[in-house]
Amino acid sequence: MARGNTSTAHVVISMEGQQAVNLMKALQNQVKRTRQELEAMERAGQMDTDDYKNKQKELQSMERAIRANRTAYIDLDKIVKNLSGTTLGQLQKALKECRKQMQNLSADD
């Protein structure tokens, strides 16, 4: 009778959690300031200026980054909560995505 080979892999997921939280808070604060600037420009009747349009694009970009990071966090959270049924490939993919999102946040500073 042939014996099955069984191996166990230990995966350590390491992230600077506080750094990611701080970056998200900073990004959210920047979104708030940009919205306030846009509102002030609207009150001043400057909606047709290039500066206003650039601020709108900047706001949309920041909001996309926040949504992408929330999605990445939710995906990672699902995997971490179900570690017993998670494959090594899924863990590696989640870690890669998480690192990518953290890198994107760092690059936006």
C-alpha positions in Angstrom: 0.0 0.0 0.0 1.4 3.3 -1.0 1.8 6.0 1.5 0.6 9.5 0.6 3.1 12.3 0.9 1.7 15.0 3.1 3.5 18.3 3.5 2.5 21.3 5.5 3.4 24.8 4.5 3.7 27.7 6.9 3.1 31.1 5.5 3.8 34.2 7.3 1.9 37.3 6.1 3.8 40.4 7.2 2.6 43.9 6.6 3.0 47.2 8.3 -0.6 47.4 9.3 -0.3 50.8 11.0 1.5 52.3 8.0 -1.4 51.2 5.8 -4.0 52.6 8.2 -2.1 55.9 8.4 -1.8 56.1 4.6 -5.5 55.5 4.2 -6.4 58.2 6.8 -4.1 60.7 5.1 -5.7 59.9 1.7 -9.2 60.4 3.2 -8.1 63.7 4.7 -6.7 64.8 1.4 -10.1 63.9 -0.3 -11.9 66.0 2.3 -9.6 69.0 1.7 -9.9 68.7 -2.0 -13.7 68.5 -1.8 -13.7 71.7 0.3 -11.5 73.4 -2.2 -13.8 72.4 -5.0 -16.8 73.7 -3.1 -15.1 77.0 -2.5 -14.2 77.3 -6.2 -17.9 76.6 -7.0 -19.1 79.3 -4.7 -16.5 81.7 -6.4 -17.8 80.7 -9.8 -14.5 79.1 -10.9 -16.0 75.9 -12.3 -14.8 76.5 -15.8 -11.1 77.0 -14.9 -8.4 74.5 -15.6 -7.5 74.5 -11.9 -11.0 73.3 -11.0 -10.9 70.6 -13.6 -7.5 69.4 -12.4 -8.8 69.3 -8.8 -11.8 67.2 -10.0 -9.5 64.7 -11.7 -7.3 64.6 -8.6 -10.3 63.9 -6.4 -11.5 61.1 -8.7 -8.1 59.5 -8.7 -7.9 59.6 -4.9 -11.4 58.1 -4.6 -10.5 55.3 -7.0 -7.4 54.5 -4.8 -9.6 54.4 -1.7 -12.1 52.0 -3.4 -9.3 49.8 -4.7 -7.7 49.5 -1.3 -11.0 48.7 0.4 -11.6 46.0 -2.1 -8.1 44.6 -1.6 -8.6 44.7 2.2 -12.0 42.9 1.9 -10.4 40.2 -0.2 -7.5 39.7 2.2 -9.9 39.7 5.1 -12.0 36.9 3.6 -8.8 34.8 3.0 -7.4 35.4 6.5 -10.8 34.5 8.1 -10.8 31.2 6.2 -7.1 30.2 6.4 -7.9 26.6 7.0 -9.5 26.3 3.5 -7.2 28.7 1.7 -4.6 27.4 -0.7 -1.0 28.6 -0.7 -1.7 30.1 -4.2 -4.6 32.2 -2.8 -2.5 33.4 0.1 0.4 34.4 -2.3 -2.1 36.2 -4.6 -3.6 38.1 -1.7 -0.2 39.0 -0.3 0.9 40.2 -3.7 -2.2 42.3 -4.2 -1.9 43.8 -0.7 1.7 44.7 -1.3 0.8 46.3 -4.7 -1.9 48.4 -3.1 0.4 49.5 -0.3 3.1 50.4 -2.9 0.5 52.4 -4.8 -0.4 54.3 -1.6 3.2 55.0 -0.9 3.8 56.3 -4.4 1.0 58.7 -4.2 2.5 60.6 -1.2 
